[in-house]
Amino acid sequence: MKALLAKLESEVFVLDLQNSEQNQPLVIQNYPHKWLDENTLEVNVKRQQGLTNLFSQISAQGAEVLSMRNKSNRLEELFINMAQ
């Protein structure tokens, strides 16, 4: 199963954030993303990118990641990508 999941080129994560006191919009570079609401960020992370840089960008701007989840099941994503 791990070998199958390794074929995924990217994953979409949903992050619940606690915004900084400054109430300035976060600037996220090199990660395609969209805001679902003022505290929820959907981010596409390529396998070679990893999450460390993303979390560093968020924390450097005074925000905190409260929770993180996959947008969809990784096996479902893999099946859809293989079927296309």
Distance bins in CASP14 RR format, pairs under 12 A and 6 or more apart:
PFRMAT RR
TARGET T0000
AUTHOR 0000-0000-0000
RMODE 2
METHOD distances of the structure
MODEL  1
1 7 0 0 0 0 0 1 0 0 0 0 0
1 74 0 0 0 0 1 0 0 0 0 0 0
1 75 1 0 0 1 0 0 0 0 0 0 0
1 78 0 0 0 0 0 1 0 0 0 0 0
2 8 0 0 0 0 0 1 0 0 0 0 0
2 74 0 0 0 0 0 1 0 0 0 0 0
2 75 0 0 0 0 0 1 0 0 0 0 0
2 78 0 0 0 0 0 1 0 0 0 0 0
3 78 0 0 0 0 0 1 0 0 0 0 0
4 74 0 0 0 0 1 0 0 0 0 0 0
4 75 1 0 0 1 0 0 0 0 0 0 0
4 76 0 0 0 0 0 1 0 0 0 0 0
4 77 0 0 0 0 0 1 0 0 0 0 0
4 78 1 0 0 1 0 0 0 0 0 0 0
4 79 0 0 0 0 1 0 0 0 0 0 0
4 81 0 0 0 0 0 1 0 0 0 0 0
4 82 0 0 0 0 1 0 0 0 0 0 0
5 11 0 0 0 0 1 0 0 0 0 0 0
5 47 0 0 0 0 0 1 0 0 0 0 0
5 70 0 0 0 0 0 1 0 0 0 0 0
5 73 0 0 0 0 0 1 0 0 0 0 0
5 74 1 0 1 0 0 0 0 0 0 0 0
5 75 1 0 0 1 0 0 0 0 0 0 0
5 76 0 0 0 0 0 1 0 0 0 0 0
5 77 0 0 0 0 1 0 0 0 0 0 0
5 78 1 0 0 1 0 0 0 0 0 0 0
5 79 0 0 0 0 0 1 0 0 0 0 0
5 81 0 0 0 0 0 1 0 0 0 0 0
6 47 1 0 0 1 0 0 0 0 0 0 0
6 48 0 0 0 0 0 1 0 0 0 0 0
6 74 0 0 0 0 0 1 0 0 0 0 0
6 78 0 0 0 0 1 0 0 0 0 0 0
7 47 0 0 0 0 1 0 0 0 0 0 0
7 74 0 0 0 0 0 1 0 0 0 0 0
7 75 0 0 0 0 0 1 0 0 0 0 0
7 77 0 0 0 0 0 1 0 0 0 0 0
7 78 1 0 0 1 0 0 0 0 0 0 0
7 79 0 0 0 0 0 1 0 0 0 0 0
7 81 1 0 0 1 0 0 0 0 0 0 0
7 82 1 0 0 1 0 0 0 0 0 0 0
8 44 0 0 0 0 0 1 0 0 0 0 0
8 45 0 0 0 0 0 1 0 0 0 0 0
8 46 0 0 0 0 1 0 0 0 0 0 0
8 47 1 0 0 1 0 0 0 0 0 0 0
8 48 0 0 0 0 0 1 0 0 0 0 0
8 70 0 0 0 0 0 1 0 0 0 0 0
8 72 0 0 0 0 0 1 0 0 0 0 0
8 73 0 0 0 0 0 1 0 0 0 0 0
8 74 1 0 0 1 0 0 0 0 0 0 0
8 75 0 0 0 0 1 0 0 0 0 0 0
8 76 0 0 0 0 0 1 0 0 0 0 0
8 77 1 0 0 1 0 0 0 0 0 0 0
8 78 1 0 1 0 0 0 0 0 0 0 0
8 79 0 0 0 0 0 1 0 0 0 0 0
8 80 0 0 0 0 0 1 0 0 0 0 0
8 81 1 0 0 1 0 0 0 0 0 0 0
8 82 0 0 0 0 0 1 0 0 0 0 0
9 44 0 0 0 0 1 0 0 0 0 0 0
9 45 0 0 0 0 0 1 0 0 0 0 0
9 46 1 0 0 1 0 0 0 0 0 0 0
9 47 1 0 1 0 0 0 0 0 0 0 0
9 48 0 0 0 0 1 0 0 0 0 0 0
9 49 0 0 0 0 0 1 0 0 0 0 0
9 74 0 0 0 0 0 1 0 0 0 0 0
9 77 0 0 0 0 1 0 0 0 0 0 0
9 78 0 0 0 0 1 0 0 0 0 0 0
9 81 1 0 0 1 0 0 0 0 0 0 0
9 82 0 0 0 0 0 1 0 0 0 0 0
10 31 0 0 0 0 1 0 0 0 0 0 0
10 32 0 0 0 0 1 0 0 0 0 0 0
10 43 0 0 0 0 1 0 0 0 0 0 0
10 44 1 0 1 0 0 0 0 0 0 0 0
10 45 1 0 0 1 0 0 0 0 0 0 0
10 46 1 0 1 0 0 0 0 0 0 0 0
10 47 1 0 0 1 0 0 0 0 0 0 0
10 48 0 0 0 0 1 0 0 0 0 0 0
10 49 0 0 0 0 1 0 0 0 0 0 0
10 50 0 0 0 0 1 0 0 0 0 0 0
10 51 0 0 0 0 0 1 0 0 0 0 0
10 70 0 0 0 0 0 1 0 0 0 0 0
10 71 0 0 0 0 0 1 0 0 0 0 0
10 72 0 0 0 0 0 1 0 0 0 0 0
10 74 0 0 0 0 0 1 0 0 0 0 0
10 77 0 0 0 0 1 0 0 0 0 0 0
10 78 0 0 0 0 0 1 0 0 0 0 0
10 81 0 0 0 0 1 0 0 0 0 0 0
11 31 0 0 0 0 0 1 0 0 0 0 0
11 32 0 0 0 0 0 1 0 0 0 0 0
11 42 0 0 0 0 0 1 0 0 0 0 0
11 43 0 0 0 0 1 0 0 0 0 0 0
11 44 1 0 0 1 0 0 0 0 0 0 0
11 45 1 0 1 0 0 0 0 0 0 0 0
11 46 0 0 0 0 1 0 0 0 0 0 0
11 47 1 0 0 1 0 0 0 0 0 0 0
11 48 0 0 0 0 0 1 0 0 0 0 0
11 49 0 0 0 0 0 1 0 0 0 0 0
11 50 0 0 0 0 1 0 0 0 0 0 0
11 51 0 0 0 0 1 0 0 0 0 0 0
11 54 0 0 0 0 0 1 0 0 0 0 0
11 68 0 0 0 0 0 1 0 0 0 0 0
11 69 0 0 0 0 0 1 0 0 0 0 0
11 70 1 0 0 1 0 0 0 0 0 0 0
11 71 1 0 0 1 0 0 0 0 0 0 0
11 72 0 0 0 0 1 0 0 0 0 0 0
11 73 0 0 0 0 0 1 0 0 0 0 0
11 74 1 0 0 1 0 0 0 0 0 0 0
11 75 0 0 0 0 0 1 0 0 0 0 0
11 76 0 0 0 0 0 1 0 0 0 0 0
11 77 1 0 0 1 0 0 0 0 0 0 0
11 78 0 0 0 0 0 1 0 0 0 0 0
11 81 0 0 0 0 0 1 0 0 0 0 0
12 31 0 0 0 0 0 1 0 0 0 0 0
12 32 0 0 0 0 1 0 0 0 0 0 0
12 33 0 0 0 0 1 0 0 0 0 0 0
12 34 0 0 0 0 0 1 0 0 0 0 0
12 36 0 0 0 0 0 1 0 0 0 0 0
12 41 0 0 0 0 0 1 0 0 0 0 0
12 42 1 0 0 1 0 0 0 0 0 0 0
12 43 1 0 0 1 0 0 0 0 0 0 0
12 44 1 0 1 0 0 0 0 0 0 0 0
12 45 1 0 0 1 0 0 0 0 0 0 0
12 46 0 0 0 0 0 1 0 0 0 0 0
12 68 0 0 0 0 0 1 0 0 0 0 0
12 69 0 0 0 0 0 1 0 0 0 0 0
12 70 1 0 0 1 0 0 0 0 0 0 0
12 71 1 1 0 0 0 0 0 0 0 0 0
12 72 1 0 0 1 0 0 0 0 0 0 0
12 73 0 0 0 0 0 1 0 0 0 0 0
12 74 0 0 0 0 0 1 0 0 0 0 0
12 76 0 0 0 0 0 1 0 0 0 0 0
12 77 0 0 0 0 1 0 0 0 0 0 0
13 28 0 0 0 0 0 1 0 0 0 0 0
13 31 0 0 0 0 1 0 0 0 0 0 0
13 32 0 0 0 0 0 1 0 0 0 0 0
13 33 0 0 0 0 1 0 0 0 0 0 0
13 36 0 0 0 0 0 1 0 0 0 0 0
13 40 0 0 0 0 0 1 0 0 0 0 0
13 41 0 0 0 0 1 0 0 0 0 0 0
13 42 1 0 0 1 0 0 0 0 0 0 0
13 43 1 0 1 0 0 0 0 0 0 0 0
13 44 0 0 0 0 1 0 0 0 0 0 0
13 45 1 0 0 1 0 0 0 0 0 0 0
13 46 0 0 0 0 0 1 0 0 0 0 0
13 49 0 0 0 0 0 1 0 0 0 0 0
13 50 0 0 0 0 0 1 0 0 0 0 0
13 51 1 0 0 1 0 0 0 0 0 0 0
13 54 0 0 0 0 1 0 0 0 0 0 0
13 55 0 0 0 0 0 1 0 0 0 0 0
13 58 0 0 0 0 0 1 0 0 0 0 0
13 65 0 0 0 0 1 0 0 0 0 0 0
13 67 0 0 0 0 0 1 0 0 0 0 0
13 68 1 0 1 0 0 0 0 0 0 0 0
13 69 1 0 0 1 0 0 0 0 0 0 0
13 70 1 0 0 1 0 0 0 0 0 0 0
13 71 1 0 0 1 0 0 0 0 0 0 0
13 72 0 0 0 0 0 1 0 0 0 0 0
13 74 0 0 0 0 0 1 0 0 0 0 0
13 77 0 0 0 0 0 1 0 0 0 0 0
14 33 0 0 0 0 0 1 0 0 0 0 0
14 34 0 0 0 0 0 1 0 0 0 0 0
14 35 0 0 0 0 0 1 0 0 0 0 0
14 36 1 0 0 1 0 0 0 0 0 0 0
14 37 0 0 0 0 0 1 0 0 0 0 0
14 39 0 0 0 0 0 1 0 0 0 0 0
14 40 1 0 0 1 0 0 0 0 0 0 0
14 41 1 0 0 1 0 0 0 0 0 0 0
14 42 1 0 1 0 0 0 0 0 0 0 0
14 43 1 0 0 1 0 0 0 0 0 0 0
14 44 0 0 0 0 0 1 0 0 0 0 0
14 45 0 0 0 0 0 1 0 0 0 0 0
14 65 0 0 0 0 0 1 0 0 0 0 0
14 66 0 0 0 0 0 1 0 0 0 0 0
14 67 0 0 0 0 1 0 0 0 0 0 0
14 68 1 0 0 1 0 0 0 0 0 0 0
14 69 1 0 1 0 0 0 0 0 0 0 0
14 70 1 0 0 1 0 0 0 0 0 0 0
14 71 1 0 1 0 0 0 0 0 0 0 0
14 72 0 0 0 0 1 0 0 0 0 0 0
15 26 0 0 0 0 0 1 0 0 0 0 0
15 28 0 0 0 0 1 0 0 0 0 0 0
15 31 0 0 0 0 0 1 0 0 0 0 0
15 33 0 0 0 0 1 0 0 0 0 0 0
15 34 0 0 0 0 0 1 0 0 0 0 0
15 35 0 0 0 0 0 1 0 0 0 0 0
15 36 0 0 0 0 1 0 0 0 0 0 0
15 37 0 0 0 0 0 1 0 0 0 0 0
15 39 0 0 0 0 1 0 0 0 0 0 0
15 40 1 0 0 1 0 0 0 0 0 0 0
15 41 1 0 1 0 0 0 0 0 0 0 0
15 42 1 0 0 1 0 0 0 0 0 0 0
15 43 1 0 0 1 0 0 0 0 0 0 0
15 44 0 0 0 0 0 1 0 0 0 0 0
15 45 0 0 0 0 0 1 0 0 0 0 0
15 51 0 0 0 0 1 0 0 0 0 0 0
15 54 0 0 0 0 1 0 0 0 0 0 0
15 55 0 0 0 0 1 0 0 0 0 0 0
15 57 0 0 0 0 0 1 0 0 0 0 0
15 58 1 0 0 1 0 0 0 0 0 0 0
15 59 0 0 0 0 0 1 0 0 0 0 0
15 63 0 0 0 0 1 0 0 0 0 0 0
15 64 0 0 0 0 0 1 0 0 0 0 0
15 65 1 0 1 0 0 0 0 0 0 0 0
15 66 0 0 0 0 1 0 0 0 0 0 0
15 67 1 0 0 1 0 0 0 0 0 0 0
15 68 1 0 1 0 0 0 0 0 0 0 0
15 69 0 0 0 0 1 0 0 0 0 0 0
15 70 0 0 0 0 0 1 0 0 0 0 0
15 71 0 0 0 0 0 1 0 0 0 0 0
16 35 0 0 0 0 0 1 0 0 0 0 0
16 36 0 0 0 0 1 0 0 0 0 0 0
16 37 0 0 0 0 1 0 0 0 0 0 0
16 38 0 0 0 0 0 1 0 0 0 0 0
16 39 1 0 0 1 0 0 0 0 0 0 0
16 40 1 0 1 0 0 0 0 0 0 0 0
16 41 0 0 0 0 1 0 0 0 0 0 0
16 42 0 0 0 0 0 1 0 0 0 0 0
16 43 0 0 0 0 0 1 0 0 0 0 0
16 58 0 0 0 0 0 1 0 0 0 0 0
16 63 0 0 0 0 0 1 0 0 0 0 0
16 64 0 0 0 0 1 0 0 0 0 0 0
16 65 1 0 0 1 0 0 0 0 0 0 0
16 66 1 0 1 0 0 0 0 0 0 0 0
16 67 1 0 1 0 0 0 0 0 0 0 0
16 68 1 0 0 1 0 0 0 0 0 0 0
16 69 0 0 0 0 1 0 0 0 0 0 0
17 25 0 0 0 0 0 1 0 0 0 0 0
17 26 1 0 0 1 0 0 0 0 0 0 0
17 28 0 0 0 0 0 1 0 0 0 0 0
17 33 0 0 0 0 0 1 0 0 0 0 0
17 35 0 0 0 0 1 0 0 0 0 0 0
17 36 0 0 0 0 0 1 0 0 0 0 0
17 37 0 0 0 0 0 1 0 0 0 0 0
17 38 0 0 0 0 1 0 0 0 0 0 0
17 39 1 0 1 0 0 0 0 0 0 0 0
17 40 1 0 0 1 0 0 0 0 0 0 0
17 41 1 0 0 1 0 0 0 0 0 0 0
17 42 0 0 0 0 0 1 0 0 0 0 0
17 43 0 0 0 0 0 1 0 0 0 0 0
17 54 0 0 0 0 0 1 0 0 0 0 0
17 55 0 0 0 0 0 1 0 0 0 0 0
17 57 0 0 0 0 0 1 0 0 0 0 0
17 58 1 0 0 1 0 0 0 0 0 0 0
17 59 0 0 0 0 0 1 0 0 0 0 0
17 61 0 0 0 0 0 1 0 0 0 0 0
17 62 0 0 0 0 1 0 0 0 0 0 0
17 63 1 0 1 0 0 0 0 0 0 0 0
17 64 1 0 0 1 0 0 0 0 0 0 0
17 65 1 0 0 1 0 0 0 0 0 0 0
17 66 1 0 0 1 0 0 0 0 0 0 0
17 67 0 0 0 0 1 0 0 0 0 0 0
17 68 0 0 0 0 1 0 0 0 0 0 0
18 26 0 0 0 0 0 1 0 0 0 0 0
18 38 0 0 0 0 0 1 0 0 0 0 0
18 39 1 0 0 1 0 0 0 0 0 0 0
18 40 0 0 0 0 0 1 0 0 0 0 0
18 41 0 0 0 0 0 1 0 0 0 0 0
18 58 0 0 0 0 0 1 0 0 0 0 0
18 59 0 0 0 0 0 1 0 0 0 0 0
18 61 0 0 0 0 0 1 0 0 0 0 0
18 62 0 0 0 0 1 0 0 0 0 0 0
18 63 1 0 0 1 0 0 0 0 0 0 0
18 64 1 0 1 0 0 0 0 0 0 0 0
18 65 0 0 0 0 1 0 0 0 0 0 0
18 66 1 0 1 0 0 0 0 0 0 0 0
18 67 0 0 0 0 0 1 0 0 0 0 0
19 25 0 0 0 0 1 0 0 0 0 0 0
19 26 1 0 0 1 0 0 0 0 0 0 0
19 35 0 0 0 0 0 1 0 0 0 0 0
19 37 0 0 0 0 0 1 0 0 0 0 0
19 38 1 0 0 1 0 0 0 0 0 0 0
19 39 1 0 0 1 0 0 0 0 0 0 0
19 40 0 0 0 0 0 1 0 0 0 0 0
19 41 0 0 0 0 0 1 0 0 0 0 0
19 58 0 0 0 0 1 0 0 0 0 0 0
19 61 0 0 0 0 1 0 0 0 0 0 0
19 62 0 0 0 0 1 0 0 0 0 0 0
19 63 1 0 1 0 0 0 0 0 0 0 0
19 64 0 0 0 0 1 0 0 0 0 0 0
19 65 0 0 0 0 0 1 0 0 0 0 0
19 66 0 0 0 0 0 1 0 0 0 0 0
20 26 0 0 0 0 1 0 0 0 0 0 0
20 27 0 0 0 0 0 1 0 0 0 0 0
20 39 0 0 0 0 0 1 0 0 0 0 0
20 58 0 0 0 0 1 0 0 0 0 0 0
20 59 0 0 0 0 1 0 0 0 0 0 0
20 60 0 0 0 0 0 1 0 0 0 0 0
20 61 1 0 0 1 0 0 0 0 0 0 0
20 62 1 1 0 0 0 0 0 0 0 0 0
20 63 1 0 1 0 0 0 0 0 0 0 0
20 64 0 0 0 0 1 0 0 0 0 0 0
21 61 0 0 0 0 0 1 0 0 0 0 0
21 62 1 0 0 1 0 0 0 0 0 0 0
21 63 0 0 0 0 1 0 0 0 0 0 0
21 64 0 0 0 0 0 1 0 0 0 0 0
22 61 0 0 0 0 1 0 0 0 0 0 0
22 62 1 0 0 1 0 0 0 0 0 0 0
22 63 0 0 0 0 1 0 0 0 0 0 0
23 38 0 0 0 0 1 0 0 0 0 0 0
23 39 0 0 0 0 0 1 0 0 0 0 0
23 61 0 0 0 0 0 1 0 0 0 0 0
23 62 0 0 0 0 0 1 0 0 0 0 0
23 63 0 0 0 0 0 1 0 0 0 0 0
24 61 1 0 0 1 0 0 0 0 0 0 0
24 62 0 0 0 0 1 0 0 0 0 0 0
24 63 0 0 0 0 1 0 0 0 0 0 0
25 33 0 0 0 0 0 1 0 0 0 0 0
25 35 0 0 0 0 1 0 0 0 0 0 0
25 38 0 0 0 0 1 0 0 0 0 0 0
25 39 0 0 0 0 0 1 0 0 0 0 0
25 41 0 0 0 0 0 1 0 0 0 0 0
25 61 0 0 0 0 1 0 0 0 0 0 0
25 63 0 0 0 0 0 1 0 0 0 0 0
26 33 0 0 0 0 1 0 0 0 0 0 0
26 35 0 0 0 0 1 0 0 0 0 0 0
26 38 0 0 0 0 0 1 0 0 0 0 0
26 39 0 0 0 0 0 1 0 0 0 0 0
26 40 0 0 0 0 0 1 0 0 0 0 0
26 41 1 0 0 1 0 0 0 0 0 0 0
26 43 0 0 0 0 0 1 0 0 0 0 0
26 54 0 0 0 0 0 1 0 0 0 0 0
26 55 0 0 0 0 0 1 0 0 0 0 0
26 57 1 0 0 1 0 0 0 0 0 0 0
26 58 1 0 0 1 0 0 0 0 0 0 0
26 59 0 0 0 0 0 1 0 0 0 0 0
26 60 0 0 0 0 1 0 0 0 0 0 0
26 61 1 0 1 0 0 0 0 0 0 0 0
26 62 0 0 0 0 1 0 0 0 0 0 0
26 63 1 0 1 0 0 0 0 0 0 0 0
26 64 0 0 0 0 0 1 0 0 0 0 0
26 65 0 0 0 0 0 1 0 0 0 0 0
27 33 0 0 0 0 0 1 0 0 0 0 0
27 41 0 0 0 0 0 1 0 0 0 0 0
27 57 1 0 0 1 0 0 0 0 0 0 0
27 58 0 0 0 0 1 0 0 0 0 0 0
27 60 0 0 0 0 1 0 0 0 0 0 0
27 61 1 0 0 1 0 0 0 0 0 0 0
27 62 0 0 0 0 0 1 0 0 0 0 0
27 63 0 0 0 0 0 1 0 0 0 0 0
28 34 0 0 0 0 0 1 0 0 0 0 0
28 35 0 0 0 0 1 0 0 0 0 0 0
28 41 1 0 0 1 0 0 0 0 0 0 0
28 42 0 0 0 0 0 1 0 0 0 0 0
28 43 1 0 0 1 0 0 0 0 0 0 0
28 44 0 0 0 0 0 1 0 0 0 0 0
28 45 0 0 0 0 0 1 0 0 0 0 0
28 49 0 0 0 0 0 1 0 0 0 0 0
28 53 0 0 0 0 1 0 0 0 0 0 0
28 54 1 0 0 1 0 0 0 0 0 0 0
28 55 0 0 0 0 0 1 0 0 0 0 0
28 56 0 0 0 0 0 1 0 0 0 0 0
28 57 1 0 1 0 0 0 0 0 0 0 0
28 58 1 0 0 1 0 0 0 0 0 0 0
28 59 0 0 0 0 0 1 0 0 0 0 0
28 60 0 0 0 0 0 1 0 0 0 0 0
28 61 0 0 0 0 1 0 0 0 0 0 0
28 63 0 0 0 0 0 1 0 0 0 0 0
28 65 0 0 0 0 0 1 0 0 0 0 0
29 43 0 0 0 0 0 1 0 0 0 0 0
29 49 0 0 0 0 0 1 0 0 0 0 0
29 53 0 0 0 0 1 0 0 0 0 0 0
29 54 0 0 0 0 1 0 0 0 0 0 0
29 56 0 0 0 0 0 1 0 0 0 0 0
29 57 1 0 0 1 0 0 0 0 0 0 0
29 58 0 0 0 0 0 1 0 0 0 0 0
29 60 0 0 0 0 0 1 0 0 0 0 0
29 61 0 0 0 0 0 1 0 0 0 0 0
30 43 0 0 0 0 0 1 0 0 0 0 0
30 44 0 0 0 0 0 1 0 0 0 0 0
30 45 0 0 0 0 0 1 0 0 0 0 0
30 46 0 0 0 0 1 0 0 0 0 0 0
30 48 0 0 0 0 0 1 0 0 0 0 0
30 49 1 0 0 1 0 0 0 0 0 0 0
30 50 0 0 0 0 0 1 0 0 0 0 0
30 53 1 0 0 1 0 0 0 0 0 0 0
30 54 0 0 0 0 1 0 0 0 0 0 0
30 56 0 0 0 0 0 1 0 0 0 0 0
30 57 0 0 0 0 1 0 0 0 0 0 0
31 41 0 0 0 0 1 0 0 0 0 0 0
31 42 0 0 0 0 0 1 0 0 0 0 0
31 43 1 0 1 0 0 0 0 0 0 0 0
31 44 1 0 0 1 0 0 0 0 0 0 0
31 45 1 0 0 1 0 0 0 0 0 0 0
31 46 0 0 0 0 1 0 0 0 0 0 0
31 49 1 0 0 1 0 0 0 0 0 0 0
31 50 0 0 0 0 1 0 0 0 0 0 0
31 51 0 0 0 0 1 0 0 0 0 0 0
31 52 0 0 0 0 0 1 0 0 0 0 0
31 53 0 0 0 0 1 0 0 0 0 0 0
31 54 1 0 1 0 0 0 0 0 0 0 0
31 55 0 0 0 0 0 1 0 0 0 0 0
31 56 0 0 0 0 0 1 0 0 0 0 0
31 57 0 0 0 0 1 0 0 0 0 0 0
31 58 0 0 0 0 0 1 0 0 0 0 0
32 41 0 0 0 0 0 1 0 0 0 0 0
32 42 0 0 0 0 1 0 0 0 0 0 0
32 43 1 0 0 1 0 0 0 0 0 0 0
32 44 1 0 1 0 0 0 0 0 0 0 0
32 45 0 0 0 0 1 0 0 0 0 0 0
32 46 0 0 0 0 1 0 0 0 0 0 0
32 49 0 0 0 0 0 1 0 0 0 0 0
32 54 0 0 0 0 0 1 0 0 0 0 0
33 40 0 0 0 0 0 1 0 0 0 0 0
33 41 1 0 1 0 0 0 0 0 0 0 0
33 42 1 0 0 1 0 0 0 0 0 0 0
33 43 1 0 1 0 0 0 0 0 0 0 0
33 44 1 0 0 1 0 0 0 0 0 0 0
33 45 0 0 0 0 1 0 0 0 0 0 0
33 54 0 0 0 0 1 0 0 0 0 0 0
33 57 0 0 0 0 0 1 0 0 0 0 0
33 58 0 0 0 0 0 1 0 0 0 0 0
33 71 0 0 0 0 0 1 0 0 0 0 0
34 40 0 0 0 0 1 0 0 0 0 0 0
34 41 1 0 0 1 0 0 0 0 0 0 0
34 42 1 0 1 0 0 0 0 0 0 0 0
34 43 0 0 0 0 1 0 0 0 0 0 0
34 44 0 0 0 0 1 0 0 0 0 0 0
34 71 0 0 0 0 0 1 0 0 0 0 0
35 41 1 0 1 0 0 0 0 0 0 0 0
35 42 1 0 0 1 0 0 0 0 0 0 0
35 43 0 0 0 0 0 1 0 0 0 0 0
36 42 1 0 1 0 0 0 0 0 0 0 0
36 43 0 0 0 0 0 1 0 0 0 0 0
36 71 0 0 0 0 1 0 0 0 0 0 0
38 63 0 0 0 0 0 1 0 0 0 0 0
39 63 0 0 0 0 1 0 0 0 0 0 0
39 64 0 0 0 0 0 1 0 0 0 0 0
39 65 0 0 0 0 0 1 0 0 0 0 0
39 66 0 0 0 0 1 0 0 0 0 0 0
39 67 0 0 0 0 0 1 0 0 0 0 0
40 65 0 0 0 0 0 1 0 0 0 0 0
40 66 0 0 0 0 0 1 0 0 0 0 0
40 67 0 0 0 0 1 0 0 0 0 0 0
40 68 0 0 0 0 0 1 0 0 0 0 0
40 69 0 0 0 0 0 1 0 0 0 0 0
40 71 0 0 0 0 0 1 0 0 0 0 0
41 54 0 0 0 0 1 0 0 0 0 0 0
41 55 0 0 0 0 0 1 0 0 0 0 0
41 57 0 0 0 0 0 1 0 0 0 0 0
41 58 0 0 0 0 1 0 0 0 0 0 0
41 61 0 0 0 0 0 1 0 0 0 0 0
41 63 0 0 0 0 1 0 0 0 0 0 0
41 65 0 0 0 0 1 0 0 0 0 0 0
41 66 0 0 0 0 0 1 0 0 0 0 0
41 67 0 0 0 0 0 1 0 0 0 0 0
41 68 0 0 0 0 1 0 0 0 0 0 0
41 69 0 0 0 0 0 1 0 0 0 0 0
41 71 0 0 0 0 0 1 0 0 0 0 0
42 68 0 0 0 0 0 1 0 0 0 0 0
42 69 0 0 0 0 0 1 0 0 0 0 0
42 70 0 0 0 0 0 1 0 0 0 0 0
42 71 1 0 0 1 0 0 0 0 0 0 0
42 72 0 0 0 0 0 1 0 0 0 0 0
43 49 0 0 0 0 1 0 0 0 0 0 0
43 50 0 0 0 0 0 1 0 0 0 0 0
43 51 0 0 0 0 1 0 0 0 0 0 0
43 53 0 0 0 0 0 1 0 0 0 0 0
43 54 1 0 0 1 0 0 0 0 0 0 0
43 55 0 0 0 0 0 1 0 0 0 0 0
43 57 0 0 0 0 0 1 0 0 0 0 0
43 58 0 0 0 0 1 0 0 0 0 0 0
43 65 0 0 0 0 0 1 0 0 0 0 0
43 68 0 0 0 0 1 0 0 0 0 0 0
43 69 0 0 0 0 0 1 0 0 0 0 0
43 70 0 0 0 0 0 1 0 0 0 0 0
43 71 0 0 0 0 1 0 0 0 0 0 0
44 50 0 0 0 0 0 1 0 0 0 0 0
44 51 0 0 0 0 0 1 0 0 0 0 0
44 54 0 0 0 0 0 1 0 0 0 0 0
44 70 0 0 0 0 0 1 0 0 0 0 0
44 71 0 0 0 0 1 0 0 0 0 0 0
44 72 0 0 0 0 0 1 0 0 0 0 0
44 77 0 0 0 0 0 1 0 0 0 0 0
45 51 1 0 0 1 0 0 0 0 0 0 0
45 52 0 0 0 0 0 1 0 0 0 0 0
45 53 0 0 0 0 1 0 0 0 0 0 0
45 54 1 0 0 1 0 0 0 0 0 0 0
45 55 0 0 0 0 0 1 0 0 0 0 0
45 68 0 0 0 0 0 1 0 0 0 0 0
45 70 0 0 0 0 0 1 0 0 0 0 0
45 71 0 0 0 0 0 1 0 0 0 0 0
46 53 0 0 0 0 0 1 0 0 0 0 0
46 54 0 0 0 0 0 1 0 0 0 0 0
47 74 0 0 0 0 0 1 0 0 0 0 0
49 55 0 0 0 0 0 1 0 0 0 0 0
49 56 0 0 0 0 0 1 0 0 0 0 0
49 57 0 0 0 0 0 1 0 0 0 0 0
50 56 0 0 0 0 0 1 0 0 0 0 0
51 57 0 0 0 0 0 1 0 0 0 0 0
51 58 0 0 0 0 0 1 0 0 0 0 0
51 59 0 0 0 0 0 1 0 0 0 0 0
51 65 0 0 0 0 1 0 0 0 0 0 0
51 68 0 0 0 0 1 0 0 0 0 0 0
52 58 0 0 0 0 0 1 0 0 0 0 0
52 59 0 0 0 0 0 1 0 0 0 0 0
53 59 0 0 0 0 0 1 0 0 0 0 0
53 60 0 0 0 0 0 1 0 0 0 0 0
54 60 0 0 0 0 0 1 0 0 0 0 0
54 61 0 0 0 0 0 1 0 0 0 0 0
54 63 0 0 0 0 0 1 0 0 0 0 0
54 65 0 0 0 0 1 0 0 0 0 0 0
54 68 0 0 0 0 1 0 0 0 0 0 0
55 61 0 0 0 0 0 1 0 0 0 0 0
55 62 0 0 0 0 0 1 0 0 0 0 0
55 63 0 0 0 0 0 1 0 0 0 0 0
55 64 0 0 0 0 1 0 0 0 0 0 0
55 65 1 0 0 1 0 0 0 0 0 0 0
55 68 0 0 0 0 1 0 0 0 0 0 0
56 62 0 0 0 0 0 1 0 0 0 0 0
56 63 0 0 0 0 0 1 0 0 0 0 0
56 65 0 0 0 0 0 1 0 0 0 0 0
57 63 0 0 0 0 1 0 0 0 0 0 0
57 65 0 0 0 0 0 1 0 0 0 0 0
58 64 1 0 0 1 0 0 0 0 0 0 0
58 65 1 0 0 1 0 0 0 0 0 0 0
58 66 0 0 0 0 0 1 0 0 0 0 0
58 68 0 0 0 0 0 1 0 0 0 0 0
59 65 1 0 0 1 0 0 0 0 0 0 0
70 76 0 0 0 0 1 0 0 0 0 0 0
70 77 0 0 0 0 1 0 0 0 0 0 0
71 77 0 0 0 0 1 0 0 0 0 0 0
72 78 0 0 0 0 0 1 0 0 0 0 0
72 79 0 0 0 0 0 1 0 0 0 0 0
72 80 0 0 0 0 1 0 0 0 0 0 0
72 81 0 0 0 0 0 1 0 0 0 0 0
73 79 0 0 0 0 1 0 0 0 0 0 0
73 80 0 0 0 0 0 1 0 0 0 0 0
74 80 0 0 0 0 0 1 0 0 0 0 0
74 81 0 0 0 0 0 1 0 0 0 0 0
75 81 0 0 0 0 0 1 0 0 0 0 0
75 82 0 0 0 0 0 1 0 0 0 0 0
76 82 0 0 0 0 0 1 0 0 0 0 0
76 83 0 0 0 0 0 1 0 0 0 0 0
77 83 0 0 0 0 0 1 0 0 0 0 0
77 84 0 0 0 0 0 1 0 0 0 0 0
78 84 0 0 0 0 0 1 0 0 0 0 0
END
